[in-house]
């Protein structure tokens, strides 16, 4: 009876014009309803699993029965089964999930923390983790979980980080047609070094393509009018990296990685050990790099200020570096562009007496900084 009523309601909904729900409030409301339905489905799946009814059809497990009957990928069916079981020992997750306050992704992430070493701590801290799920963006929520795991299971997380490092692998081989095919697996630190340099060169190639197209067309080009696609530019950037390596003089100084050591940060925001791209790493994973890295000391002092210690590597100055460390990404509420790809904007404009200081600066990505500048009123006309 309940499913018939739900079917009727969904039939009525899908028969309406989608445009009637294409506003900001309705989009969020739809997501909440999807979360609530996912939560109920998870509980139904747990009951079905416990009933053993699936055995009557000769299935080996409830998840395999669901995969076959609902034509789902096996991995998705197993995930639904695990989620239903997890709600049985995570009552706070269950309550928030049924209310639509968190999603299946949040539940799966929290349940994924459970093992023999973390079980008691997870039960103790479940409400805190669900609070993070309710309040934080999903990337920030995953960072909070990673830090929790480091504190609850330090040996396990260090072992996992070492396994990541030992699984590093690069394959590159020529095909019968002469095309080269490959695959890359790198740990977070090594991958960040490669990805940052690849993006830096790719950005330069994008600027070249943009300028060429603008000159050819006599106007600002669309992305589809550029000479190369993003995939082409990444491929060319990789070749450029190899070319520059060949051109590097023997004995030239290699640019060392930069580690920022945050002092007194735990008293402000909790434990912090992550890369500039937001990937949380374990303290032990830094050990392999300490002999060749630059170490920068940043001291947090109230109210939310950063004093950066002396170092040979300061981007465009200590003030900008302090703001990068403090904000870490674009401060627009709907953006998470990283600090190294953002600009520092005056909160109170320079022309209105704003100072170029840490307190008056914030990170904004180029898009949101440009939009803010367009929204500012024009300078006063002093001719009269």
C-alpha positions as CSV (number, residue, x, y, z in Angstrom):
1,X,0.0,0.0,0.0
2,X,2.8,2.4,0.9
3,X,4.7,1.7,-2.3
4,X,1.5,2.2,-4.3
5,X,1.1,5.7,-2.8
6,X,4.7,6.4,-3.5
7,X,4.4,5.3,-7.1
8,X,1.4,7.5,-7.6
9,X,3.1,10.5,-6.1
10,X,6.2,9.9,-8.3
11,X,3.9,9.5,-11.4
12,X,2.3,12.8,-10.7
13,X,5.7,14.5,-10.2
14,X,7.3,13.2,-13.4
15,X,4.2,14.2,-15.3
16,X,4.8,17.9,-14.4
17,X,7.0,20.3,-16.3
18,X,10.5,20.0,-14.8
19,X,10.9,23.8,-15.2
20,X,8.4,24.2,-12.3
21,X,11.0,22.7,-9.9
22,X,14.1,24.3,-11.5
23,X,14.7,26.9,-8.8
24,X,17.3,26.9,-6.0
25,X,14.9,26.0,-3.2
26,X,13.3,23.1,-5.2
27,X,16.7,21.7,-6.2
28,X,17.7,21.4,-2.5
29,X,14.3,20.0,-1.5
30,X,14.5,17.3,-4.2
31,X,17.9,16.2,-2.9
32,X,16.5,16.0,0.6
33,X,13.7,13.7,-0.6
34,X,16.2,11.5,-2.5
35,X,18.3,11.2,0.7
36,X,15.2,10.2,2.7
37,X,14.2,7.6,0.1
38,X,17.8,6.2,0.0
39,X,17.7,5.9,3.8
40,X,14.4,4.0,3.7
41,X,15.7,1.7,0.9
42,X,18.8,1.0,3.0
43,X,16.7,-0.1,6.0
44,X,14.5,-2.2,3.7
45,X,17.7,-3.8,2.3
46,X,18.9,-4.6,5.8
47,X,15.6,-6.3,6.6
48,X,15.6,-8.2,3.4
49,X,19.2,-9.3,4.0
50,X,18.3,-10.5,7.5
51,X,15.1,-12.3,6.4
52,X,17.0,-14.7,4.2
53,X,14.2,-14.7,1.6
54,X,16.8,-14.2,-1.2
55,X,18.0,-17.8,-0.5
56,X,14.7,-19.2,-1.9
57,X,15.8,-18.1,-5.4
58,X,19.2,-19.8,-5.0
59,X,21.2,-16.6,-4.6
60,X,24.4,-16.6,-2.6
61,X,23.8,-13.3,-0.9
62,X,21.2,-10.5,-0.7
63,X,23.5,-8.2,-2.7
64,X,23.9,-10.7,-5.5
65,X,20.1,-11.2,-5.6
66,X,19.6,-7.5,-5.9
67,X,22.3,-7.1,-8.6
68,X,20.6,-9.8,-10.7
69,X,17.0,-8.8,-10.2
70,X,17.4,-5.0,-10.4
71,X,20.2,-5.2,-13.0
72,X,22.6,-3.3,-10.9
73,X,26.4,-3.4,-10.9
74,X,27.5,-5.8,-8.2
75,X,29.6,-3.1,-6.5
76,X,26.5,-0.9,-6.1
77,X,24.4,-3.7,-4.7
78,X,27.0,-4.6,-2.2
79,X,27.3,-1.0,-1.1
80,X,23.6,-0.8,-0.5
81,X,23.7,-3.9,1.6
82,X,26.6,-2.6,3.7
83,X,24.9,0.7,4.1
84,X,21.7,-1.0,5.5
85,X,23.8,-3.0,8.0
86,X,25.7,0.1,9.1
87,X,22.5,2.0,10.0
88,X,21.9,-0.8,12.5
89,X,24.9,0.3,14.6
90,X,25.0,4.0,13.7
91,X,21.8,5.4,15.2
92,X,22.8,9.1,14.8
93,X,23.6,8.5,11.1
94,X,20.3,6.7,10.7
95,X,18.3,9.6,12.2
96,X,20.0,12.2,10.1
97,X,19.8,10.1,6.9
98,X,16.0,9.4,7.3
99,X,15.6,13.2,7.9
100,X,17.4,13.9,4.6
101,X,20.1,15.9,6.4
102,X,22.9,13.8,5.1
103,X,23.3,11.6,2.0
104,X,24.3,8.0,1.3
105,X,27.8,9.3,0.6
106,X,28.1,10.7,4.1
107,X,26.8,7.4,5.6
108,X,29.2,5.3,3.5
109,X,32.1,7.5,4.4
110,X,31.4,7.3,8.2
111,X,30.7,3.5,8.1
112,X,34.0,3.1,6.2
113,X,35.9,4.2,9.3
114,X,34.8,1.2,11.2
115,X,37.2,-1.6,12.0
116,X,38.4,-3.6,15.0
117,X,40.7,-0.7,16.2
118,X,38.2,2.1,15.7
119,X,34.9,0.6,16.6
120,X,34.6,2.0,20.1
121,X,35.9,5.4,19.1
122,X,33.4,5.5,16.2
123,X,30.5,4.8,18.5
124,X,31.7,7.4,20.9
125,X,32.2,10.1,18.2
126,X,29.4,9.3,15.8
127,X,27.4,12.4,16.8
128,X,30.4,14.6,16.1
129,X,31.1,13.1,12.7
130,X,27.4,13.4,11.7
131,X,27.6,17.1,12.9
132,X,30.5,17.6,10.4
133,X,28.4,15.9,7.7
134,X,25.5,18.4,8.4
135,X,27.6,21.5,8.5
136,X,30.6,21.1,6.1
137,X,31.0,20.9,2.4
138,X,31.6,17.3,1.3
139,X,35.4,17.8,0.6
140,X,35.8,19.4,4.1
141,X,33.8,16.6,5.6
142,X,36.1,14.0,4.1
143,X,39.1,15.9,5.5
144,X,37.5,15.9,8.9
145,X,37.1,12.1,8.7
146,X,40.7,11.6,7.6
147,X,41.9,13.5,10.6
148,X,39.6,11.6,12.9
149,X,41.0,8.3,11.5
150,X,44.6,9.5,12.1
151,X,43.8,10.2,15.8
152,X,41.6,7.1,16.3
153,X,43.9,4.7,14.4
154,X,47.4,6.3,14.0
155,X,49.2,3.0,13.2
156,X,46.5,1.9,10.7
157,X,46.5,5.2,8.8
158,X,50.3,5.3,8.7
159,X,50.3,1.7,7.4
160,X,47.8,2.7,4.8
161,X,49.9,5.7,3.7
162,X,52.9,3.4,3.3
163,X,50.9,1.0,1.2
164,X,49.9,3.9,-1.1
165,X,53.5,4.8,-1.5
166,X,54.7,1.2,-2.3
167,X,51.9,0.9,-4.9
168,X,53.3,3.7,-7.0
169,X,53.6,2.6,-10.6
170,X,54.0,4.1,-14.1
171,X,53.5,2.1,-17.2
172,X,54.1,3.5,-20.7
173,X,54.2,1.3,-23.8
174,X,53.8,1.6,-27.5
175,X,50.9,0.0,-29.3
176,X,51.0,-1.9,-32.6
177,X,49.9,1.4,-34.3
178,X,52.7,3.4,-32.8
179,X,50.5,5.2,-30.3
180,X,51.8,5.3,-26.7
181,X,49.5,4.1,-23.9
182,X,50.0,4.4,-20.2
183,X,48.8,4.5,-16.6
184,X,50.0,6.4,-13.5
185,X,49.5,5.5,-9.9
186,X,51.2,7.8,-7.4
187,X,50.9,8.5,-3.6
188,X,49.4,11.8,-2.6
189,X,52.7,13.7,-2.2
190,X,54.3,12.5,-5.4
191,X,51.0,12.9,-7.3
192,X,50.7,16.5,-6.1
193,X,54.2,17.4,-7.4
194,X,53.4,15.9,-10.8
195,X,49.9,17.3,-11.1
196,X,50.8,20.8,-10.0
197,X,53.5,21.1,-12.6
198,X,51.3,19.6,-15.3
199,X,48.6,22.1,-14.5
200,X,51.1,25.0,-14.4
201,X,52.3,24.2,-17.9
202,X,48.8,23.4,-19.1
203,X,47.6,26.8,-17.9
204,X,50.4,28.5,-19.9
205,X,49.4,26.5,-23.0
206,X,45.7,27.6,-22.4
207,X,46.8,31.2,-22.4
208,X,48.7,30.7,-25.7
209,X,45.6,29.1,-27.3
210,X,43.3,31.8,-26.0
211,X,45.5,34.7,-27.2
212,X,45.9,33.0,-30.6
213,X,42.1,32.5,-31.0
214,X,41.3,36.0,-29.8
215,X,43.7,37.4,-32.4
216,X,42.3,35.1,-35.2
217,X,38.7,35.9,-34.4
218,X,38.9,39.5,-33.3
219,X,36.9,38.8,-30.1
220,X,36.9,36.7,-27.0
221,X,36.7,33.1,-28.1
222,X,34.6,30.3,-26.8
223,X,36.3,27.2,-25.4
224,X,35.3,25.1,-28.4
225,X,37.1,27.6,-30.7
226,X,40.5,27.1,-29.2
227,X,43.1,25.2,-31.2
228,X,43.4,22.4,-28.6
229,X,41.1,20.6,-26.2
230,X,42.0,20.4,-22.5
231,X,43.0,16.8,-23.1
232,X,45.3,17.8,-25.9
233,X,46.9,20.6,-23.7
234,X,47.5,18.1,-20.9
235,X,49.2,15.7,-23.3
236,X,51.3,18.5,-24.7
237,X,52.1,19.7,-21.2
238,X,53.4,16.2,-20.3
239,X,55.7,16.3,-23.4
240,X,56.9,19.8,-22.4
241,X,57.8,18.5,-18.9
242,X,60.0,15.8,-20.5
243,X,61.5,18.3,-22.9
244,X,62.4,20.7,-20.1
245,X,63.9,17.8,-18.2
246,X,66.2,17.1,-21.1
247,X,67.2,20.8,-21.4
248,X,67.9,21.1,-17.6
249,X,71.6,21.8,-17.1
250,X,73.6,19.1,-15.3
251,X,73.8,19.9,-11.6
252,X,71.0,22.4,-11.7
253,X,69.2,22.9,-8.3
254,X,66.0,21.0,-8.2
255,X,63.0,23.0,-6.8
256,X,62.3,21.4,-3.4
257,X,58.8,20.7,-2.1
258,X,57.5,23.1,0.5
259,X,56.1,21.9,3.8
260,X,54.3,24.4,5.9
261,X,54.5,23.6,9.7
262,X,51.6,25.1,11.5
263,X,52.3,26.1,15.1
264,X,49.4,26.5,17.6
265,X,46.9,25.7,14.9
266,X,45.3,22.9,17.0
267,X,44.0,25.5,19.4
268,X,42.2,27.2,16.6
269,X,40.9,24.5,14.2
270,X,42.2,21.1,15.2
271,X,44.9,18.9,13.8
272,X,46.1,19.8,10.3
273,X,48.5,17.8,8.0
274,X,47.5,18.2,4.4
275,X,48.7,19.2,1.0
276,X,47.8,22.5,-0.7
277,X,45.2,20.7,-2.7
278,X,43.4,19.6,0.5
279,X,44.5,16.0,0.5
280,X,45.1,14.9,4.1
281,X,48.3,13.0,4.6
282,X,49.8,11.3,7.6
283,X,52.8,12.8,9.4
284,X,54.9,9.7,8.6
285,X,54.4,10.1,4.9
286,X,56.4,13.4,5.0
287,X,59.5,11.6,6.4
288,X,60.6,10.4,2.9
289,X,60.8,14.1,1.7
290,X,62.4,15.9,4.7
291,X,65.9,15.6,3.4
292,X,65.0,17.6,0.3
293,X,62.1,19.8,1.3
294,X,61.9,23.4,2.4
295,X,60.2,23.7,5.7
296,X,58.1,26.9,6.5
297,X,56.9,27.8,9.9
298,X,53.5,29.5,10.3
299,X,52.4,30.6,13.8
300,X,48.6,31.2,14.3
301,X,47.9,34.0,16.7
302,X,44.4,35.4,17.6
303,X,42.3,36.6,16.0
304,X,42.9,34.2,13.1
305,X,46.2,35.7,12.1
306,X,49.2,34.0,10.6
307,X,52.8,35.1,11.1
308,X,55.0,33.3,8.6
309,X,58.6,32.6,9.6
310,X,61.6,33.3,7.4
311,X,62.1,31.1,4.3
312,X,63.6,31.3,0.9
313,X,60.3,30.5,-0.8
314,X,57.5,33.2,-0.5
315,X,55.5,33.3,-3.7
316,X,54.8,37.0,-3.9
317,X,55.5,37.9,-0.4
318,X,54.9,36.9,3.2
319,X,51.5,38.7,3.4
320,X,50.1,36.7,0.5
321,X,51.6,33.5,1.8
322,X,49.9,34.1,5.2
323,X,46.6,34.6,3.5
324,X,47.1,31.4,1.5
325,X,47.7,29.4,4.6
326,X,44.8,30.9,6.5
327,X,42.1,30.7,3.7
328,X,43.6,27.8,1.7
329,X,41.0,28.2,-1.0
330,X,38.6,30.7,-2.7
331,X,36.5,32.2,0.0
332,X,33.3,32.4,-2.1
333,X,30.8,30.1,-0.4
334,X,30.2,28.1,-3.6
335,X,33.8,27.7,-4.7
336,X,36.8,25.5,-3.6
337,X,39.5,26.7,-6.0
338,X,42.9,26.1,-4.4
339,X,45.0,28.9,-3.0
340,X,47.8,28.6,-5.6
341,X,45.2,29.2,-8.4
342,X,43.4,32.1,-6.6
343,X,44.1,35.8,-6.2
344,X,44.3,37.9,-3.1
345,X,41.5,40.5,-3.1
346,X,41.2,43.6,-0.9
347,X,38.1,43.3,1.3
348,X,38.0,47.1,1.6
349,X,39.1,48.4,-1.8
350,X,42.5,50.1,-2.1
351,X,40.9,53.2,-3.6
352,X,38.7,53.5,-0.6
353,X,41.5,53.4,1.9
354,X,41.9,49.6,2.2
355,X,45.3,48.5,3.3
356,X,47.3,45.7,1.8
357,X,47.4,43.7,5.0
358,X,46.5,40.2,6.1
359,X,43.4,41.4,7.9
360,X,42.1,43.2,4.7
361,X,42.9,40.4,2.3
362,X,41.1,37.2,1.2
363,X,41.5,34.6,-1.5
364,X,39.2,34.7,-4.5
365,X,39.5,32.7,-7.6
366,X,39.9,34.7,-10.9
367,X,36.2,34.2,-11.7
368,X,34.8,35.5,-8.4
369,X,37.4,38.2,-8.1
370,X,36.5,39.5,-11.6
371,X,32.8,39.3,-10.7
372,X,33.3,41.3,-7.5
373,X,35.3,43.9,-9.4
374,X,32.5,44.2,-11.9
375,X,30.0,44.7,-9.1
376,X,31.9,47.6,-7.5
377,X,30.7,51.1,-8.3
378,X,32.8,53.1,-10.7
379,X,35.3,55.7,-9.2
380,X,33.8,59.0,-8.3
381,X,34.1,61.7,-11.1
382,X,36.3,64.4,-9.7
383,X,36.1,66.6,-12.7
384,X,33.4,68.7,-11.2
